[in-house]
């Protein structure tokens, strides 16, 4: 049995839980992402527009011939490369920061899933703090490493 690819709107409604207007969709994205009990769950809800295209045009094709853990990391790297491309265009300079940072996040997701790590025990604001610390911390480390290599 094959299932057809949903439209972006259908995908967004499934991810965010209901048909949403722009502002409600953003609020739902933040609430569901930061309220997720796992780092993997955070990424499932974060930026549904970007994740829609990554899922259908990167993750699914790679999943046909690679192990899931490698597909997850590769998808994060592709996402980081796209972010690097946009940063390079905006800054008018070759810019590599996000690819290695996103690769690290992909590894965290794989490790979290392998060891069944969950933050379901934590209050919403503790989860917000954990995810913000991971994201801001790794970007900060990436910027520091980048400046040392420059």
C-alpha positions, 0 to 999 in steps of 0.5 A: 500500500502506498500513501500519497504525500500530503499537501503542505497544509495537511502536513502543517495541520497534522504537525500543529494539531489543527488548522491554523492562522499564521500567528496561532501556527507560530505559537503552536510551533513554539509550544509543541517544540519546546513542550516536547519530551524529547529533543527529536520531538522538538525538531519534529514540531520546529519549522514545519515548512522546512521539515516538510521539504526535508522529510519528503526530499531528503529523509524519505529518499535516503531511508530507502537505502541507509540505516535510520540513524545515518539518515537522521544525521544526513538530514540534519547536515543537509538542513545545516548546509541550507542554513549555511547557504542562506547565511553565505548569501546574506553575508556575501561570504562563504559561511560554514557554521550550521552544517557541523552544528546541525550534524551534532544535533542529529547525533544528539537525536540518534543518541537520545533515541538509542538510549531512550532519553526523555525529558517527560519528567521535566516541567515545560519551562525546564524543557524550554531551558534544556533545549535552549541551552543545547541550541544556543550552547552549540551555536555559540561553540560553533561560532567560537570554533569558527573564529579560532579557525579564521 
